[in-house]
Amino acid sequence: MITTRHDGGRSALARALFAAKHLTSDWAPTFAVVPRSAFLPDVIWPYDMDTGASVRVSRLDEPDVWHGYVNADVPIVTQWDQESDEHAPVVEPTSSSSMPSVVVAMLRDLQVTGASRVLEIGTGTGWNAALLAHRLGRFNVVTVEVDASIAARARGYLRRFGLPVQVITADGLLGHAAGAPYDRIIATCGMRSIPYSWVQQSCAGGLILAPWGTPYSHLDANVRLTVADDGRSASGRFLGPVEFMKLRAHHLTWPDHDDYMSQHGFDDAVTSSTDITEDDFGTGRFDASHFAVGLRVRDCVRSVAEKREGARPVWFYSLTDRSWAVVMFRDGEKEATVHQAGERRLWDEVEAAWRWWDASGRPGYERFGLTVTAEGQTVWLDEPANVCRSTA
């Protein structure tokens, strides 16, 4: 076991995760001996909960601060797509170490046994693969990473720690057929569809656990699928909300507001009102309403602006053309003003989807499910026959 003067912080984190029922007794021994710190670079960008921003921290300059963040339940960015200088990360993160609570909860939900063979999609730092390898044995774990530099760094961490898991540099959408079949497949990146190749590479009765969502928001929800006995499909329910960096192939280029306005400005907009309030519509990060609306409104992105002087605009952008809409919620007002322009009436689509969710009893994530076949994927409410969204 690796011991340092910072073990107290790691032990406190373990106790907190156990008390919250994220960390289970079968995973606790592994969590105790496979530290997150062994799989992180000297310079990290943890998310500071107080400021709501990522901050640069160097282990060489501030070792106690570095370990303090590493042993906290916060996500940590480890790579950006570019940097303007050594202190100011810009644009978007491209690799990270997820919150420990999310990591151990997903391992819990994966329901491995001592004999499970696991394929991981999205190696990242290698910590998750190391946790799996410690519990199951390194030859029972294969991990796939699309970014060659990230994969090389993870191989180094895993080798130095004594768990040289097989790290494949490839597109995770393809899985890794050479190592199939797998009892479990776990994705540590957000997905917009589950590839059928994963079903094909799974054992009958195997489990696939992945964060799944729509372009409507950055929100994902973990879904756990069970592969059918004939191996031709996989189906299961959503477990709850998470937020992950997206698989590279599913990454969304954010709409440029000015591009939309140049096509259809406010002079072209149709103005109306809605009696849906901000509280009803929900602007919270993990509101189930966003997940439900995203299922029904295709090819649409939602952007929630900050509230100023009691007013909050929520924007919607079409991904198929330059249609847009904005609803302006104001504190104390029973109706909100709506403007929408372009070929699509985006707010009309969003409002219809929200009213469907409301009429269905405002279902949470656990009432939704997903089925994957060779023909495509279908999202359903309560039972597979009650289809919400389908590409099949």
C-alpha positions as a Markdown table, in Angstrom:
| # | Residue | x | y | z |
|---|---|---|---|---|
| 1 | Met | 0.0 | 0.0 | 0.0 |
| 2 | Ile | 1.3 | 3.5 | -0.9 |
| 3 | Thr | 1.4 | 5.7 | 2.2 |
| 4 | Thr | 1.8 | 9.4 | 2.4 |
| 5 | Arg | 1.2 | 12.2 | 4.9 |
| 6 | His | -2.0 | 12.9 | 2.9 |
| 7 | Asp | -3.6 | 9.6 | 3.6 |
| 8 | Gly | -5.9 | 11.2 | 6.2 |
| 9 | Gly | -7.6 | 13.2 | 3.5 |
| 10 | Arg | -8.1 | 10.1 | 1.4 |
| 11 | Ser | -9.5 | 8.2 | 4.3 |
| 12 | Ala | -11.9 | 11.0 | 5.1 |
| 13 | Leu | -13.1 | 11.0 | 1.5 |
| 14 | Ala | -13.6 | 7.2 | 1.7 |
| 15 | Arg | -15.7 | 7.6 | 4.8 |
| 16 | Ala | -17.8 | 10.3 | 3.2 |
| 17 | Leu | -18.4 | 8.2 | 0.1 |
| 18 | Phe | -19.3 | 5.2 | 2.1 |
| 19 | Ala | -21.7 | 7.2 | 4.3 |
| 20 | Ala | -23.4 | 8.5 | 1.1 |
| 21 | Lys | -23.6 | 4.9 | -0.2 |
| 22 | His | -21.6 | 5.6 | -3.3 |
| 23 | Leu | -18.7 | 3.4 | -2.1 |
| 24 | Thr | -19.8 | -0.1 | -1.2 |
| 25 | Ser | -18.1 | -2.6 | 1.1 |
| 26 | Asp | -16.9 | -4.8 | -1.8 |
| 27 | Trp | -15.1 | -1.8 | -3.4 |
| 28 | Ala | -13.8 | -0.2 | -0.2 |
| 29 | Pro | -10.6 | -2.3 | 0.0 |
| 30 | Thr | -9.7 | -1.5 | -3.6 |
| 31 | Phe | -10.4 | 2.2 | -3.1 |
| 32 | Ala | -8.1 | 2.2 | -0.1 |
| 33 | Val | -5.1 | 0.9 | -1.9 |
| 34 | Val | -5.5 | 2.5 | -5.4 |
| 35 | Pro | -5.1 | 6.2 | -4.8 |
| 36 | Arg | -6.3 | 8.8 | -7.3 |
| 37 | Ser | -3.0 | 10.7 | -6.8 |
| 38 | Ala | -1.0 | 8.0 | -8.5 |
| 39 | Phe | -2.8 | 8.7 | -11.8 |
| 40 | Leu | -2.6 | 12.5 | -12.0 |
| 41 | Pro | 0.0 | 14.8 | -13.5 |
| 42 | Asp | 1.9 | 17.4 | -11.5 |
| 43 | Val | -0.2 | 20.2 | -12.9 |
| 44 | Ile | -4.0 | 19.8 | -12.7 |
| 45 | Trp | -7.1 | 22.0 | -13.0 |
| 46 | Pro | -9.6 | 21.0 | -10.3 |
| 47 | Tyr | -13.1 | 22.4 | -10.3 |
| 48 | Asp | -13.3 | 24.8 | -7.3 |
| 49 | Met | -16.8 | 24.5 | -5.9 |
| 50 | Asp | -16.6 | 27.9 | -4.2 |
| 51 | Thr | -15.7 | 29.9 | -7.4 |
| 52 | Gly | -17.4 | 27.6 | -9.9 |
| 53 | Ala | -14.3 | 27.6 | -12.1 |
| 54 | Ser | -11.3 | 25.4 | -12.8 |
| 55 | Val | -8.1 | 26.5 | -11.1 |
| 56 | Arg | -4.5 | 25.7 | -12.0 |
| 57 | Val | -2.6 | 23.8 | -9.2 |
| 58 | Ser | 0.9 | 22.5 | -9.3 |
| 59 | Arg | 2.1 | 19.7 | -7.1 |
| 60 | Leu | 5.6 | 21.1 | -7.2 |
| 61 | Asp | 4.6 | 24.6 | -6.1 |
| 62 | Glu | 1.6 | 23.8 | -3.8 |
| 63 | Pro | 1.8 | 20.1 | -2.7 |
| 64 | Asp | -0.7 | 20.5 | 0.1 |
| 65 | Val | -3.2 | 22.3 | -2.1 |
| 66 | Trp | -2.7 | 19.7 | -4.9 |
| 67 | His | -3.4 | 16.8 | -2.5 |
| 68 | Gly | -6.3 | 18.7 | -1.0 |
| 69 | Tyr | -8.1 | 18.8 | -4.3 |
| 70 | Val | -7.1 | 15.3 | -5.3 |
| 71 | Asn | -8.6 | 13.9 | -2.1 |
| 72 | Ala | -11.8 | 16.0 | -2.5 |
| 73 | Asp | -14.9 | 14.9 | -4.3 |
| 74 | Val | -14.4 | 17.3 | -7.3 |
| 75 | Pro | -13.7 | 16.7 | -11.0 |
| 76 | Ile | -10.1 | 17.5 | -12.2 |
| 77 | Val | -9.2 | 18.5 | -15.7 |
| 78 | Thr | -5.9 | 17.0 | -16.8 |
| 79 | Gln | -5.7 | 18.2 | -20.5 |
| 80 | Trp | -7.1 | 21.1 | -22.5 |
| 81 | Asp | -7.3 | 21.3 | -26.3 |
| 82 | Gln | -5.1 | 24.4 | -26.2 |
| 83 | Glu | -3.6 | 26.8 | -23.8 |
| 84 | Ser | -2.9 | 30.5 | -24.3 |
| 85 | Asp | -0.1 | 30.3 | -21.7 |
| 86 | Glu | 1.0 | 28.0 | -18.9 |
| 87 | His | -1.5 | 29.6 | -16.5 |
| 88 | Ala | -4.6 | 30.1 | -18.5 |
| 89 | Pro | -6.5 | 27.1 | -20.0 |
| 90 | Val | -8.8 | 28.2 | -22.8 |
| 91 | Val | -11.5 | 26.7 | -25.0 |
| 92 | Glu | -12.4 | 23.1 | -23.7 |
| 93 | Pro | -11.1 | 20.3 | -21.6 |
| 94 | Thr | -10.2 | 17.1 | -23.4 |
| 95 | Ser | -9.4 | 14.8 | -20.5 |
| 96 | Ser | -10.2 | 14.7 | -16.8 |
| 97 | Ser | -10.4 | 12.6 | -13.6 |
| 98 | Ser | -14.1 | 12.3 | -12.7 |
| 99 | Met | -15.5 | 13.0 | -9.2 |
| 100 | Pro | -14.6 | 10.1 | -7.0 |
| 101 | Ser | -18.3 | 9.8 | -6.0 |
| 102 | Val | -19.2 | 9.2 | -9.6 |
| 103 | Val | -16.3 | 6.8 | -10.2 |
| 104 | Val | -17.2 | 4.5 | -7.3 |
| 105 | Ala | -21.0 | 4.7 | -7.9 |
| 106 | Met | -20.5 | 3.6 | -11.5 |
| 107 | Leu | -18.3 | 0.7 | -10.3 |
| 108 | Arg | -21.0 | -0.2 | -7.8 |
| 109 | Asp | -23.6 | -0.2 | -10.6 |
| 110 | Leu | -21.4 | -2.2 | -12.9 |
| 111 | Gln | -22.1 | -5.2 | -10.6 |
| 112 | Val | -18.9 | -7.1 | -11.3 |
| 113 | Thr | -17.9 | -10.4 | -9.8 |
| 114 | Gly | -14.5 | -11.9 | -9.3 |
| 115 | Ala | -14.6 | -13.6 | -12.7 |
| 116 | Ser | -15.9 | -10.6 | -14.7 |
| 117 | Arg | -14.0 | -9.6 | -17.9 |
| 118 | Val | -14.4 | -5.8 | -18.4 |
| 119 | Leu | -14.0 | -3.5 | -21.4 |
| 120 | Glu | -13.6 | 0.2 | -20.5 |
| 121 | Ile | -14.3 | 2.9 | -23.0 |
| 122 | Gly | -12.4 | 6.1 | -22.2 |
| 123 | Thr | -9.1 | 5.4 | -20.3 |
| 124 | Gly | -8.5 | 8.9 | -19.3 |
| 125 | Thr | -6.0 | 9.0 | -16.4 |
| 126 | Gly | -6.1 | 5.2 | -16.0 |
| 127 | Trp | -7.4 | 5.4 | -12.4 |
| 128 | Asn | -10.7 | 3.7 | -13.2 |
| 129 | Ala | -8.9 | 0.9 | -15.1 |
| 130 | Ala | -6.6 | 0.5 | -12.1 |
| 131 | Leu | -9.5 | 0.1 | -9.7 |
| 132 | Leu | -11.0 | -2.5 | -11.9 |
| 133 | Ala | -7.7 | -4.3 | -12.4 |
| 134 | His | -7.0 | -4.4 | -8.6 |
| 135 | Arg | -10.4 | -6.0 | -8.0 |
| 136 | Leu | -10.5 | -8.4 | -11.0 |
| 137 | Gly | -6.9 | -8.9 | -12.1 |
| 138 | Arg | -5.2 | -6.9 | -14.8 |
| 139 | Phe | -5.7 | -9.6 | -17.5 |
| 140 | Asn | -9.5 | -9.2 | -17.0 |
| 141 | Val | -9.5 | -5.5 | -17.9 |
| 142 | Val | -9.1 | -3.9 | -21.4 |
| 143 | Thr | -9.4 | -0.2 | -21.7 |
| 144 | Val | -9.7 | 1.9 | -24.9 |
| 145 | Glu | -8.6 | 5.5 | -25.4 |
| 146 | Val | -8.9 | 7.5 | -28.7 |
| 147 | Asp | -6.2 | 10.1 | -27.8 |
| 148 | Ala | -2.7 | 8.6 | -28.3 |
| 149 | Ser | -1.0 | 11.0 | -25.8 |
| 150 | Ile | -3.6 | 10.3 | -23.1 |
| 151 | Ala | -3.3 | 6.6 | -23.7 |
| 152 | Ala | 0.5 | 6.7 | -23.4 |
| 153 | Arg | 0.3 | 8.7 | -20.2 |
| 154 | Ala | -2.2 | 6.2 | -18.7 |
| 155 | Arg | 0.0 | 3.3 | -19.7 |
| 156 | Gly | 2.8 | 4.9 | -17.8 |
| 157 | Tyr | 0.8 | 5.5 | -14.7 |
| 158 | Leu | -0.6 | 1.9 | -14.7 |
| 159 | Arg | 2.8 | 0.4 | -15.3 |
| 160 | Arg | 4.4 | 2.4 | -12.5 |
| 161 | Phe | 1.6 | 1.5 | -10.1 |
| 162 | Gly | 2.1 | -2.2 | -10.9 |
| 163 | Leu | -1.1 | -2.8 | -12.8 |
| 164 | Pro | -0.1 | -2.7 | -16.5 |
| 165 | Val | -3.6 | -3.1 | -17.9 |
| 166 | Gln | -3.9 | -3.5 | -21.7 |
| 167 | Val | -4.5 | 0.1 | -23.1 |
| 168 | Ile | -5.7 | 0.2 | -26.7 |
| 169 | Thr | -5.4 | 3.4 | -28.7 |
| 170 | Ala | -8.5 | 3.3 | -30.9 |
| 171 | Asp | -12.0 | 4.6 | -31.3 |
| 172 | Gly | -14.1 | 3.4 | -28.4 |
| 173 | Leu | -17.2 | 3.2 | -30.7 |
| 174 | Leu | -15.7 | 0.1 | -32.2 |
| 175 | Gly | -15.1 | -1.5 | -28.8 |
| 176 | His | -12.3 | -4.1 | -29.0 |
| 177 | Ala | -13.4 | -7.2 | -30.8 |
| 178 | Ala | -10.0 | -9.0 | -30.3 |
| 179 | Gly | -10.7 | -9.3 | -26.5 |
| 180 | Ala | -14.4 | -10.2 | -26.7 |
| 181 | Pro | -16.6 | -11.4 | -25.3 |
| 182 | Tyr | -16.9 | -9.2 | -22.2 |
| 183 | Asp | -19.1 | -9.7 | -19.2 |
| 184 | Arg | -19.2 | -5.9 | -18.6 |
| 185 | Ile | -18.6 | -2.8 | -20.7 |
| 186 | Ile | -18.4 | 0.6 | -19.0 |
| 187 | Ala | -18.0 | 4.0 | -20.7 |
| 188 | Thr | -16.5 | 6.9 | -18.8 |
| 189 | Cys | -17.5 | 9.5 | -21.4 |
| 190 | Gly | -20.8 | 10.9 | -22.5 |
| 191 | Met | -22.6 | 9.1 | -25.3 |
| 192 | Arg | -25.3 | 10.3 | -27.8 |
| 193 | Ser | -25.9 | 6.7 | -29.0 |
| 194 | Ile | -24.8 | 3.2 | -27.8 |
| 195 | Pro | -22.9 | 1.4 | -30.7 |
| 196 | Tyr | -24.2 | -2.0 | -31.6 |
| 197 | Ser | -20.7 | -3.3 | -31.6 |
| 198 | Trp | -20.7 | -3.2 | -27.8 |
| 199 | Val | -23.8 | -5.5 | -27.8 |
| 200 | Gln | -22.0 | -7.8 | -30.2 |
| 201 | Gln | -18.9 | -8.0 | -28.1 |
| 202 | Ser | -20.8 | -8.7 | -24.8 |
| 203 | Cys | -21.7 | -12.1 | -23.3 |
| 204 | Ala | -25.3 | -13.1 | -23.1 |
| 205 | Gly | -26.6 | -11.6 | -19.9 |
| 206 | Gly | -23.7 | -9.1 | -19.8 |
| 207 | Leu | -24.1 | -5.5 | -18.6 |
| 208 | Ile | -23.3 | -2.3 | -20.5 |
| 209 | Leu | -23.1 | 0.8 | -18.3 |
| 210 | Ala | -22.8 | 4.2 | -20.0 |
| 211 | Pro | -23.7 | 7.9 | -19.6 |
| 212 | Trp | -26.2 | 8.7 | -22.4 |
| 213 | Gly | -27.9 | 11.9 | -23.4 |
| 214 | Thr | -29.1 | 14.2 | -26.2 |
| 215 | Pro | -27.6 | 17.4 | -27.7 |
| 216 | Tyr | -30.4 | 19.4 | -25.9 |
| 217 | Ser | -28.1 | 19.8 | -22.9 |
| 218 | His | -24.7 | 18.7 | -21.6 |
| 219 | Leu | -26.6 | 16.5 | -19.2 |
| 220 | Asp | -26.2 | 12.7 | -19.3 |
| 221 | Ala | -27.9 | 9.9 | -17.5 |
| 222 | Asn | -26.3 | 6.6 | -16.7 |
| 223 | Val | -28.1 | 3.7 | -18.3 |
| 224 | Arg | -27.5 | 0.0 | -17.5 |
| 225 | Leu | -28.3 | -2.4 | -20.3 |
| 226 | Thr | -28.6 | -6.2 | -20.0 |
| 227 | Val | -27.7 | -8.1 | -23.1 |
| 228 | Ala | -30.4 | -10.5 | -24.2 |
| 229 | Asp | -29.8 | -14.3 | -24.0 |
| 230 | Asp | -29.7 | -14.5 | -27.8 |
| 231 | Gly | -27.1 | -11.6 | -27.9 |
| 232 | Arg | -29.0 | -9.6 | -30.4 |
| 233 | Ser | -30.2 | -6.7 | -28.3 |
| 234 | Ala | -29.6 | -5.0 | -25.0 |
| 235 | Ser | -32.1 | -3.1 | -22.8 |
| 236 | Gly | -32.4 | -1.5 | -19.4 |
| 237 | Arg | -33.3 | 1.5 | -17.3 |
| 238 | Phe | -31.6 | 4.8 | -16.6 |
| 239 | Leu | -30.1 | 5.1 | -13.1 |
| 240 | Gly | -29.7 | 8.9 | -12.6 |
| 241 | Pro | -28.0 | 12.0 | -13.9 |
| 242 | Val | -24.3 | 12.6 | -14.4 |
| 243 | Glu | -22.2 | 14.9 | -16.6 |
| 244 | Phe | -19.2 | 13.7 | -18.6 |
| 245 | Met | -17.0 | 14.9 | -21.3 |
| 246 | Lys | -18.4 | 13.6 | -24.5 |
| 247 | Leu | -16.9 | 10.8 | -26.6 |
| 248 | Arg | -14.8 | 12.6 | -29.3 |
| 249 | Ala | -17.1 | 11.4 | -32.1 |
| 250 | His | -20.1 | 12.7 | -30.2 |
| 251 | His | -18.7 | 16.1 | -29.4 |
| 252 | Leu | -20.9 | 19.0 | -30.2 |
| 253 | Thr | -19.6 | 22.3 | -31.7 |
| 254 | Trp | -21.6 | 24.9 | -29.8 |
| 255 | Pro | -23.9 | 27.1 | -32.0 |
| 256 | Asp | -22.7 | 30.6 | -32.7 |
| 257 | His | -25.4 | 33.0 | -31.6 |
| 258 | Asp | -24.5 | 35.7 | -34.1 |
| 259 | Asp | -24.8 | 33.2 | -37.0 |
| 260 | Tyr | -28.4 | 32.6 | -36.0 |
| 261 | Met | -29.2 | 36.2 | -35.6 |
| 262 | Ser | -27.7 | 37.1 | -39.0 |
| 263 | Gln | -30.1 | 34.6 | -40.6 |
| 264 | His | -33.2 | 35.5 | -38.6 |
| 265 | Gly | -33.1 | 38.5 | -36.4 |
| 266 | Phe | -35.7 | 39.8 | -33.9 |
| 267 | Asp | -37.4 | 41.6 | -36.7 |
| 268 | Asp | -38.3 | 38.2 | -38.2 |
| 269 | Ala | -39.4 | 36.7 | -34.9 |
| 270 | Val | -42.9 | 35.7 | -33.9 |
| 271 | Thr | -43.7 | 36.9 | -30.4 |
| 272 | Ser | -46.1 | 35.0 | -28.0 |
| 273 | Ser | -46.3 | 34.0 | -24.4 |
| 274 | Thr | -46.4 | 30.9 | -22.2 |
| 275 | Asp | -47.8 | 30.2 | -18.8 |
| 276 | Ile | -45.0 | 27.8 | -18.0 |
| 277 | Thr | -43.0 | 29.3 | -15.2 |
| 278 | Glu | -39.3 | 29.2 | -14.6 |
| 279 | Asp | -39.9 | 26.9 | -11.5 |
| 280 | Asp | -42.0 | 24.6 | -13.6 |
| 281 | Phe | -39.7 | 24.5 | -16.6 |
| 282 | Gly | -36.6 | 24.0 | -14.5 |
| 283 | Thr | -33.3 | 25.6 | -15.0 |
| 284 | Gly | -31.4 | 23.4 | -12.5 |
| 285 | Arg | -28.4 | 21.5 | -13.8 |
| 286 | Phe | -29.9 | 18.0 | -13.3 |
| 287 | Asp | -33.7 | 18.6 | -13.6 |
| 288 | Ala | -35.3 | 15.5 | -15.2 |
| 289 | Ser | -37.5 | 17.8 | -17.3 |
| 290 | His | -34.4 | 18.6 | -19.5 |
| 291 | Phe | -33.7 | 15.0 | -20.1 |
| 292 | Ala | -37.3 | 14.4 | -21.1 |
| 293 | Val | -37.6 | 17.4 | -23.3 |
| 294 | Gly | -34.3 | 16.5 | -25.0 |
| 295 | Leu | -35.8 | 13.1 | -25.9 |
| 296 | Arg | -38.7 | 14.7 | -27.7 |
| 297 | Val | -37.1 | 17.7 | -29.4 |
| 298 | Arg | -34.5 | 16.5 | -31.8 |
| 299 | Asp | -31.4 | 18.4 | -33.0 |
| 300 | Cys | -31.9 | 21.3 | -30.6 |
| 301 | Val | -29.5 | 22.9 | -28.1 |
| 302 | Arg | -30.7 | 24.8 | -24.9 |
| 303 | Ser | -28.6 | 27.5 | -23.3 |
| 304 | Val | -29.6 | 29.0 | -19.9 |
| 305 | Ala | -28.3 | 32.5 | -19.3 |
| 306 | Glu | -27.6 | 34.0 | -15.9 |
| 307 | Lys | -30.4 | 35.8 | -14.2 |
| 308 | Arg | -30.1 | 39.6 | -14.1 |
| 309 | Glu | -32.4 | 42.0 | -12.4 |
| 310 | Gly | -35.0 | 39.2 | -11.9 |
| 311 | Ala | -35.0 | 38.1 | -15.6 |
| 312 | Arg | -33.6 | 34.9 | -17.1 |
| 313 | Pro | -33.5 | 34.2 | -20.8 |
| 314 | Val | -33.4 | 30.6 | -22.0 |
| 315 | Trp | -32.3 | 30.2 | -25.6 |
| 316 | Phe | -32.9 | 27.3 | -28.0 |
| 317 | Tyr | -30.9 | 26.7 | -31.3 |
| 318 | Ser | -31.7 | 24.3 | -34.1 |
| 319 | Leu | -28.8 | 22.1 | -35.2 |
| 320 | Thr | -30.4 | 21.5 | -38.7 |
| 321 | Asp | -30.9 | 25.1 | -39.7 |
| 322 | Arg | -30.7 | 28.6 | -38.2 |
| 323 | Ser | -34.0 | 28.5 | -36.3 |
| 324 | Trp | -33.9 | 29.9 | -32.8 |
| 325 | Ala | -36.2 | 30.7 | -29.9 |
| 326 | Val | -35.9 | 32.5 | -26.5 |
| 327 | Val | -38.2 | 32.5 | -23.5 |
| 328 | Met | -37.8 | 35.3 | -21.0 |
| 329 | Phe | -38.7 | 34.3 | -17.5 |
| 330 | Arg | -39.2 | 37.2 | -15.0 |
| 331 | Asp | -39.6 | 36.9 | -11.3 |
| 332 | Gly | -43.2 | 37.4 | -10.1 |
| 333 | Glu | -44.8 | 37.2 | -13.5 |
| 334 | Lys | -47.3 | 34.5 | -14.4 |
| 335 | Glu | -46.4 | 34.5 | -18.1 |
| 336 | Ala | -43.2 | 34.5 | -19.9 |
| 337 | Thr | -42.5 | 36.2 | -23.3 |
| 338 | Val | -41.4 | 34.0 | -26.2 |
| 339 | His | -39.7 | 35.0 | -29.4 |
| 340 | Gln | -38.9 | 32.5 | -32.1 |
| 341 | Ala | -37.7 | 32.7 | -35.7 |
| 342 | Gly | -36.8 | 30.4 | -38.6 |
| 343 | Glu | -38.4 | 27.4 | -40.2 |
| 344 | Arg | -38.8 | 25.6 | -37.0 |
| 345 | Arg | -40.9 | 26.9 | -34.1 |
| 346 | Leu | -38.5 | 25.7 | -31.5 |
| 347 | Trp | -40.4 | 26.9 | -28.4 |
| 348 | Asp | -43.5 | 25.3 | -29.7 |
| 349 | Glu | -41.7 | 22.0 | -29.9 |
| 350 | Val | -40.1 | 22.5 | -26.5 |
| 351 | Glu | -43.4 | 23.5 | -24.8 |
| 352 | Ala | -45.2 | 20.5 | -26.3 |
| 353 | Ala | -42.4 | 18.2 | -25.0 |
| 354 | Trp | -42.6 | 19.7 | -21.6 |
| 355 | Arg | -46.4 | 19.4 | -21.4 |
| 356 | Trp | -46.0 | 15.7 | -22.4 |
| 357 | Trp | -43.5 | 15.2 | -19.6 |
| 358 | Asp | -45.9 | 17.0 | -17.2 |
| 359 | Ala | -48.9 | 15.0 | -18.3 |
| 360 | Ser | -46.9 | 11.8 | -17.8 |
| 361 | Gly | -46.6 | 12.6 | -14.1 |
| 362 | Arg | -43.2 | 14.4 | -14.3 |
| 363 | Pro | -41.2 | 11.2 | -14.5 |
| 364 | Gly | -37.7 | 11.0 | -13.1 |
| 365 | Tyr | -34.8 | 9.3 | -14.8 |
| 366 | Glu | -35.6 | 5.9 | -13.4 |
| 367 | Arg | -38.8 | 5.6 | -15.3 |
| 368 | Phe | -37.0 | 5.9 | -18.7 |
| 369 | Gly | -35.2 | 3.0 | -20.4 |
| 370 | Leu | -33.2 | 2.3 | -23.5 |
| 371 | Thr | -33.1 | -0.6 | -25.9 |
| 372 | Val | -30.3 | -1.1 | -28.5 |
| 373 | Thr | -30.6 | -3.4 | -31.5 |
| 374 | Ala | -28.9 | -3.7 | -34.9 |
| 375 | Glu | -31.6 | -1.4 | -36.3 |
| 376 | Gly | -30.9 | 1.4 | -33.9 |
| 377 | Gln | -31.9 | 2.5 | -30.4 |
| 378 | Thr | -35.2 | 3.3 | -28.7 |
| 379 | Val | -35.8 | 5.3 | -25.5 |
| 380 | Trp | -39.0 | 4.4 | -23.7 |
| 381 | Leu | -41.1 | 5.4 | -20.7 |
| 382 | Asp | -42.0 | 2.8 | -18.1 |
| 383 | Glu | -42.0 | -0.1 | -20.6 |
| 384 | Pro | -40.4 | -0.7 | -24.1 |
| 385 | Ala | -43.7 | -0.4 | -25.9 |
| 386 | Asn | -44.1 | 3.2 | -24.8 |
| 387 | Val | -41.6 | 4.7 | -27.1 |
| 388 | Cys | -40.3 | 8.3 | -26.5 |
| 389 | Arg | -37.6 | 8.5 | -29.1 |
| 390 | Ser | -36.3 | 6.1 | -31.7 |
| 391 | Thr | -33.7 | 5.7 | -34.4 |
| 392 | Ala | -34.7 | 2.1 | -35.1 |
